[in-house]
Amino acid sequence: MSFLITLRFATENEKEAFMELGVPKVRGHLVELPAPEGEEASAAVPRLGITVTSASAARDLCHQLVAFQAHKKGGLVEVVWTGADGSEQVGQVDPASAKEAEILAVRLAAAVKASQS
């Protein structure tokens, strides 16, 4: 079963750079995201959808984001997924805080594992 993770980038350039440099290393697949509605439509945040099939692939995605940001000196990336209760969960990957990124990786891996059971 595939688990959808949405990445929200600060700029379109960061999104394009991650697609070029980071996505080939991710154990997942790019997916087409539906057009945003309501508030998100007016904000026009650059988004990227990736599906993963395992908890380890979700952790690897977080690690790839940290490595990408450290290399490119990028800004924050929001990671969005649907929790077990159906609510939207949001975490941020910040290259300046490896501990926060590791906590996010654990949260995301747990959500993937919960969705598979």
Residue, then its C-alpha position, 0 to 999 in steps of 0.5 A: m500500500s502506498f503512503l502519500i507524503t506532500l512536501r511544501f517548499a519555500t520557492e519553486n527553485e528549491k522544488e525543482a532542485f530537489m526534483e533534480l538532485g534528491v528525488p532520484k535517490v528517494r525510494g518512492h514515486l512522484v505523484e500528481l497532486p490535486a490542485p489546492e483549494g481554499e486558502e492553499a490556492s491563494a498561497a500557491v506554495p510549491r508542492l511535491g507529492i511522493t508515495v512510499t511503501s515502507a517506514s524505512a523509505a519514509r525515514d530515508l526521504c527525511h534524511q534525503l531532505v536534510a542532506f539536500q538542504a545542507h548541500k543547497k543551503g535551502g530553507l525549511v521544507e514542510v512535510v505533510w501527511t495524513g495521520a491514522d485518525g485522518s487528520e493532516q499532520v505537518g512537520q518541518v525539516d530544518p537543516a539547522s536542527a538535525k534532532e528535529a529532522e530525526i524526530l520527524a523521520v520517526r513520526l513519519a515512519a510510525a504513520v506509514k507503519a500504522s497505515q499498513s496495519 
